[in-house]
């Protein structure tokens, strides 16, 4: 029945989250009913080719998922999944590298980095709005045009993607995570002031070490070391045993949650200072000012801390949901548990 599981897995990818399991359960029962009828008719167990024929008659997974769309959806299944995929590609792998290449060097080499950062921010927002708007309008038009996807009707069920194990861990990802964490930990413990000192040398005028940096690298120094060490330990175990267990997933969710709370605490403790330094940036259009440089670096650190905190919180929630789904399971789940004859 592996071919059926692979088929249901392919359909699942295109379905919206709401009602997904009910749809797959109904489709699974329908397929097994057809297979039982075919087995009785042939008088012997079905071969893989027989099952492939039933699946081909059922239809391409993309087209099967499209039957469950609703007219109330602006972008309905199965286009919603494709929309999300295209949006991720456009924002993460196309727009972000372009913006980094264009604006980061301009900001770092500007005579007034704070002013350049504010100017770039407005242009980046326009680029994001344009990119998101164009992709959204394009997929929204599909709802009205309803194109005939005749090319998808000729497909081979035997070429369906293999069954995915959602608890499988990439060894390459684990190795990279260990490497990056160790590099950061080394920098954190041995070279804490390199970047800030370099920036200070470029800022003519009185320099004051940013308060946010003093808070993170002072009061929370050992907490940050502990978080990174715990991350390295979990990633190292995942490299050796590349399958998530409930214990390891819970531990990693806890680490992410602690990191999110850590970042939020740092921002809250320094909030009044950040507000004052934002006023410094707005009220100092002239370059070569030590206070302006200090405020710019401090707010830059604050933005980084905010991004790390939000990402860690979202990751922790996702991992806790995965832990909940793992409860009561002794073996890694497949895309969908199907009944056997």
Backbone torsions as a table, in degrees:
resi	resn	phi	psi	omega
1	UNK	NA	9.7	-178.0
2	UNK	-61.9	-35.7	-178.8
3	UNK	-64.2	-37.0	177.5
4	UNK	-66.1	-42.7	178.8
5	UNK	-61.4	-41.3	177.6
6	UNK	-64.6	-37.7	178.8
7	UNK	-65.7	-47.0	179.5
8	UNK	-63.6	-35.7	176.8
9	UNK	-62.3	-41.7	179.7
10	UNK	-66.1	-40.6	178.0
11	UNK	-65.1	-41.0	-177.5
12	UNK	-58.6	-37.6	-177.4
13	UNK	-59.3	-32.8	-176.2
14	UNK	-90.6	-7.5	-176.3
15	UNK	-87.3	150.1	172.4
16	UNK	-68.9	159.2	-177.3
17	UNK	-65.1	-39.1	-177.2
18	UNK	-70.5	123.7	178.4
19	UNK	75.9	9.9	-175.5
20	UNK	-61.5	-48.6	-176.2
21	UNK	-65.7	-36.4	177.9
22	UNK	-64.4	-41.9	179.4
23	UNK	-63.7	-45.2	-178.7
24	UNK	-67.3	-36.0	178.1
25	UNK	-65.3	-43.0	178.5
26	UNK	-64.0	-42.3	179.5
27	UNK	-66.3	-38.9	178.2
28	UNK	-62.0	-45.7	179.0
29	UNK	-62.6	-39.5	179.1
30	UNK	-63.7	-44.3	-179.7
31	UNK	-65.0	-42.5	-179.9
32	UNK	-67.6	-31.7	175.4
33	UNK	-65.4	-44.1	178.2
34	UNK	-63.8	-39.8	-179.9
35	UNK	-67.5	-37.2	177.9
36	UNK	-66.2	-42.2	177.8
37	UNK	-62.1	-41.8	-179.9
38	UNK	-67.0	-36.7	179.2
39	UNK	-65.8	-42.3	178.3
40	UNK	-64.2	-41.6	-178.3
41	UNK	-65.2	-41.3	-178.4
42	UNK	-80.8	-24.8	179.4
43	UNK	80.2	15.5	177.8
44	UNK	-156.2	167.2	179.4
45	UNK	-63.6	146.5	-177.5
46	UNK	-75.0	141.8	173.4
47	UNK	-85.6	172.0	178.3
48	UNK	-62.4	-35.4	178.4
49	UNK	-66.5	-37.8	177.2
50	UNK	-62.8	-44.6	179.8
51	UNK	-65.4	-38.4	178.4
52	UNK	-62.0	-37.2	178.0
53	UNK	-64.0	-39.5	178.2
54	UNK	-65.7	-41.8	-179.8
55	UNK	-67.5	-38.9	178.7
56	UNK	-63.4	-39.0	177.6
57	UNK	-67.3	-33.7	179.1
58	UNK	-64.7	-37.1	175.6
59	UNK	123.2	159.5	176.0
60	UNK	-57.9	136.3	-179.3
61	UNK	-51.3	-38.5	179.1
62	UNK	-63.1	-44.7	-178.9
63	UNK	-71.2	-34.9	177.2
64	UNK	-63.8	-43.0	179.1
65	UNK	-63.8	-31.7	-178.1
66	UNK	-67.3	-18.4	178.8
67	UNK	-69.9	-17.2	-175.7
68	UNK	-101.9	15.9	176.2
69	UNK	-75.1	160.4	176.1
70	UNK	-124.3	148.8	-178.5
71	UNK	-70.4	-13.2	179.6
72	UNK	-79.3	-14.7	-178.3
73	UNK	-81.3	132.1	175.2
74	UNK	-67.7	-45.6	172.3
75	UNK	-125.6	106.4	-171.5
76	UNK	-97.6	167.9	174.4
77	UNK	-63.4	142.9	3.2
78	UNK	-91.0	0.9	-175.9
79	UNK	-66.7	-24.4	-178.3
80	UNK	-60.9	-43.6	179.0
81	UNK	-64.2	-41.3	178.4
82	UNK	-66.1	-37.3	177.3
83	UNK	-60.8	-46.2	179.7
84	UNK	-63.2	-40.0	179.8
85	UNK	-64.5	-47.4	179.6
86	UNK	-62.9	-39.1	-179.9
87	UNK	-63.2	-41.3	178.1
88	UNK	-63.5	-42.1	179.8
89	UNK	-63.2	-46.1	-178.0
90	UNK	-63.6	-46.5	-174.8
91	UNK	-77.0	-43.6	-172.9
92	UNK	-87.7	-39.4	-171.3
93	UNK	-106.3	-10.0	178.4
94	UNK	-115.7	-61.7	-174.1
95	UNK	-69.2	-45.5	-177.0
96	UNK	-60.0	-50.1	177.7
97	UNK	-58.8	-39.0	179.9
98	UNK	-63.3	-45.6	-179.3
99	UNK	-64.3	-39.5	179.2
100	UNK	-64.3	-45.5	-178.8
101	UNK	-64.1	-38.7	-175.5
102	UNK	-78.8	-46.6	-167.8
103	UNK	-96.2	-34.5	-176.8
104	UNK	-60.9	-49.5	177.0
105	UNK	-61.1	-37.7	-179.5
106	UNK	-63.7	-39.3	-179.6
107	UNK	-70.8	-44.0	-176.7
108	UNK	-67.7	-30.6	-177.7
109	UNK	-97.6	-1.2	-178.5
110	UNK	-68.3	150.9	177.3
111	UNK	-67.3	-30.7	176.9
112	UNK	-127.5	89.6	-176.3
113	UNK	-57.9	-36.2	-178.8
114	UNK	-64.1	-45.7	179.1
115	UNK	-64.9	-40.1	178.8
116	UNK	-64.9	-36.9	179.0
117	UNK	-64.9	-43.5	179.2
118	UNK	-65.2	-40.5	179.1
119	UNK	-66.3	-41.7	179.1
120	UNK	-66.1	-33.9	-180.0
121	UNK	-58.0	-44.0	178.9
122	UNK	-64.1	-40.6	179.8
123	UNK	-69.1	-35.7	178.2
124	UNK	-65.8	-41.0	177.7
125	UNK	-61.0	-41.9	178.2
126	UNK	-62.4	-40.8	179.1
127	UNK	-64.2	-41.7	178.5
128	UNK	-63.8	-45.9	-180.0
129	UNK	-61.0	-42.7	-179.7
130	UNK	-64.1	-46.1	-177.6
131	UNK	-64.8	-48.5	180.0
132	UNK	-63.8	-41.6	-178.9
133	UNK	-63.5	-44.5	-178.4
134	UNK	-64.3	-44.4	179.8
135	UNK	-65.4	-42.5	-178.7
136	UNK	-64.9	-45.8	179.2
137	UNK	-63.0	-40.2	179.7
138	UNK	-61.4	-45.5	179.5
139	UNK	-74.3	-31.4	176.6
140	UNK	-64.1	-32.3	179.5
141	UNK	-65.7	-27.6	179.7
142	UNK	-61.5	-32.6	-179.9
143	UNK	-59.0	-33.0	-177.5
144	UNK	-93.6	-34.9	-177.1
145	UNK	-76.7	-35.4	179.8
146	UNK	48.4	66.0	-176.6
147	UNK	-64.7	149.5	177.6
148	UNK	-85.1	109.9	-176.2
149	UNK	-90.1	62.5	-175.3
150	UNK	-63.1	-30.0	-177.2
151	UNK	-66.1	-24.3	-178.2
152	UNK	-82.3	-8.8	-176.9
153	UNK	-77.6	-21.3	177.8
154	UNK	-101.4	96.7	-175.9
155	UNK	-141.3	163.4	-176.2
156	UNK	-116.7	110.8	179.8
157	UNK	-58.9	-27.2	-178.9
158	UNK	-69.8	-13.2	179.9
159	UNK	-100.1	14.8	176.9
160	UNK	-62.8	148.3	178.6
161	UNK	-59.8	147.8	178.6
162	UNK	-63.8	160.1	-179.7
163	UNK	-64.0	130.7	179.8
164	UNK	-92.4	142.5	172.8
165	UNK	-102.1	108.7	-176.2
166	UNK	-64.1	-14.8	-179.9
167	UNK	-96.5	1.3	-179.9
168	UNK	-71.9	136.0	-179.4
169	UNK	-109.1	134.1	177.7
170	UNK	-74.6	123.8	178.1
171	UNK	-65.2	-36.4	178.1
172	UNK	-63.4	-44.5	178.5
173	UNK	-61.7	-42.0	178.9
174	UNK	-63.7	-42.0	179.6
175	UNK	-64.0	-43.0	178.5
176	UNK	-64.2	-38.5	179.7
177	UNK	-64.6	-41.9	177.2
178	UNK	-62.8	-45.9	-177.9
179	UNK	-62.2	-49.2	-178.4
180	UNK	-64.2	-40.9	179.9
181	UNK	-64.2	-40.7	179.3
182	UNK	-67.3	-38.8	176.8
183	UNK	-62.4	-45.4	178.8
184	UNK	-63.2	-43.8	-178.3
185	UNK	-63.3	-38.6	177.7
186	UNK	-64.0	-45.4	177.5
187	UNK	-62.5	-42.3	-177.6
188	UNK	-63.4	-38.4	-174.6
189	UNK	-88.6	-31.7	-171.7
190	UNK	-110.1	-31.6	-175.1
191	UNK	-127.9	59.2	-171.3
192	UNK	-73.4	-22.8	-170.8
193	UNK	-114.2	7.2	-173.2
194	UNK	-58.2	-53.1	-176.0
195	UNK	-64.8	-42.6	-177.5
196	UNK	-68.0	-39.8	178.9
197	UNK	-64.0	-41.7	178.3
198	UNK	-59.9	-41.4	179.8
199	UNK	-68.2	-38.5	-178.9
200	UNK	-62.7	-35.3	-179.6
201	UNK	-66.1	-27.8	179.5
202	UNK	-83.3	-16.8	-176.9
203	UNK	-93.0	108.0	178.0
204	UNK	-75.9	130.5	-178.0
205	UNK	122.2	-177.7	-178.0
206	UNK	-68.5	133.8	-179.2
207	UNK	-113.9	133.8	175.5
208	UNK	-124.2	127.3	179.2
209	UNK	-59.0	129.5	-177.0
210	UNK	-55.1	136.9	-177.2
211	UNK	-63.7	-33.5	-178.8
212	UNK	-66.2	-38.9	177.7
213	UNK	-66.0	-41.7	178.0
214	UNK	-60.4	-37.6	-179.4
215	UNK	-68.9	-46.5	-177.3
216	UNK	-68.3	-49.1	-174.2
217	UNK	-86.4	-1.1	177.9
218	UNK	-106.6	-81.0	-175.7
219	UNK	-65.0	-29.5	-174.4
220	UNK	-109.7	19.4	-175.9
221	UNK	-57.3	-53.1	-175.5
222	UNK	-73.3	-27.5	175.5
223	UNK	-64.5	-44.0	177.6
224	UNK	-62.6	-41.2	177.7
225	UNK	-61.1	-42.3	-178.8
226	UNK	-65.3	-41.8	179.7
227	UNK	-62.2	-46.1	-179.3
228	UNK	-67.1	-38.4	178.7
229	UNK	-64.5	-40.7	178.1
230	UNK	-65.0	-39.0	177.8
231	UNK	-62.6	-43.7	178.1
232	UNK	-61.2	-42.0	-178.2
233	UNK	-63.2	-46.7	-179.6
234	UNK	-64.6	-43.8	-179.8
235	UNK	-64.1	-36.6	178.9
236	UNK	-65.5	-42.3	177.5
237	UNK	-64.9	-40.3	178.1
238	UNK	-62.9	-32.4	178.2
239	UNK	-66.9	-40.3	-179.6
240	UNK	-75.1	-41.9	179.6
241	UNK	-121.9	86.1	-169.7
242	UNK	-77.5	48.1	174.0
243	UNK	-141.9	126.7	-179.6
244	UNK	-64.2	135.9	169.0
245	UNK	-108.4	165.3	-179.3
246	UNK	-62.2	-39.4	-179.5
247	UNK	-64.1	-48.1	-178.2
248	UNK	-67.2	-38.9	178.9
249	UNK	-64.9	-40.6	177.8
250	UNK	-64.3	-42.7	179.5
251	UNK	-62.2	-43.3	-179.0
252	UNK	-67.8	-37.0	176.6
253	UNK	-63.2	-39.0	177.8
254	UNK	-64.9	-40.4	178.0
255	UNK	-62.2	-44.7	178.5
256	UNK	-63.4	-39.5	179.5
257	UNK	-65.4	-42.7	178.3
258	UNK	-62.7	-40.9	178.8
259	UNK	-63.3	-41.7	178.7
260	UNK	-63.6	-43.5	178.3
261	UNK	-64.5	-39.8	177.6
262	UNK	-58.2	-49.3	-179.3
263	UNK	-63.4	-42.5	179.5
264	UNK	-64.0	-40.5	179.9
265	UNK	-63.1	-44.0	179.9
266	UNK	-59.7	-45.0	-179.7
267	UNK	-65.3	-42.6	-179.2
268	UNK	-64.8	-40.6	-179.7
269	UNK	-66.1	-29.1	-176.8
270	UNK	-107.6	14.8	-171.9
271	UNK	-61.5	-45.3	-179.1
272	UNK	-61.3	-41.1	178.1
273	UNK	-63.4	-42.2	179.1
274	UNK	-62.6	-40.1	178.7
275	UNK	-62.6	-41.8	179.0
276	UNK	-66.6	-38.3	-178.4
277	UNK	-74.3	-25.8	172.4
278	UNK	-65.1	-38.4	176.3
279	UNK	-66.3	-34.1	176.9
280	UNK	-62.0	-44.6	-179.8
281	UNK	-63.4	-42.6	-178.5
282	UNK	-69.3	-27.7	-174.3
283	UNK	-101.7	4.6	-179.4
284	UNK	-124.1	81.1	178.0
285	UNK	-75.9	-16.1	-177.8
286	UNK	-81.7	142.3	-179.3
287	UNK	-80.2	-176.7	175.1
288	UNK	55.3	49.0	178.6
289	UNK	-124.5	124.9	-176.1
290	UNK	-62.8	-39.7	179.2
291	UNK	-64.3	-39.1	178.8
292	UNK	-64.1	-42.0	179.0
293	UNK	-63.5	-43.8	179.1
294	UNK	-60.6	-46.0	-178.8
295	UNK	-64.4	-39.9	-179.1
296	UNK	-63.2	-45.4	179.6
297	UNK	-65.5	-41.9	-178.6
298	UNK	-62.5	-43.4	178.8
299	UNK	-70.5	-32.0	175.0
300	UNK	-63.6	-41.9	175.9
301	UNK	-63.5	-39.2	-179.8
302	UNK	-62.1	-42.5	178.1
303	UNK	-62.7	-42.4	178.2
304	UNK	-61.8	-45.3	178.6
305	UNK	-60.6	-42.1	179.4
306	UNK	-62.1	-45.4	-179.6
307	UNK	-62.6	-44.4	178.7
308	UNK	-61.8	-42.3	-179.5
309	UNK	-63.4	-46.1	-179.9
310	UNK	-64.8	-44.5	179.8
311	UNK	-62.4	-42.9	-178.9
312	UNK	-65.9	-40.4	179.1
313	UNK	-63.8	-44.8	179.4
314	UNK	-63.8	-41.5	178.9
315	UNK	-64.7	-40.8	179.4
316	UNK	-62.7	-43.4	178.8
317	UNK	-62.0	-43.6	178.9
318	UNK	-62.1	-40.4	-180.0
319	UNK	-70.4	-36.4	177.6
320	UNK	-64.9	-36.8	175.4
321	UNK	-64.4	-39.1	177.9
322	UNK	-64.8	-38.7	177.1
323	UNK	-62.1	-42.0	179.3
324	UNK	-62.1	-41.0	179.7
325	UNK	-70.4	-22.2	179.6
326	UNK	-82.6	-14.2	-177.2
327	UNK	-59.5	128.6	177.6
328	UNK	85.1	-3.3	179.1
329	UNK	-99.0	132.4	177.0
330	UNK	-97.1	-20.1	-179.4
331	UNK	-124.6	154.4	176.8
332	UNK	-59.4	135.4	-178.1
333	UNK	-75.2	151.5	172.5
334	UNK	-92.9	-177.9	-177.1
335	UNK	-59.1	-37.3	177.3
336	UNK	-161.5	133.1	178.8
337	UNK	-76.7	119.8	-179.7
338	UNK	-107.2	154.7	179.1
339	UNK	-78.6	153.2	178.5
340	UNK	-109.0	156.9	-179.0
341	UNK	-74.7	NA	NA
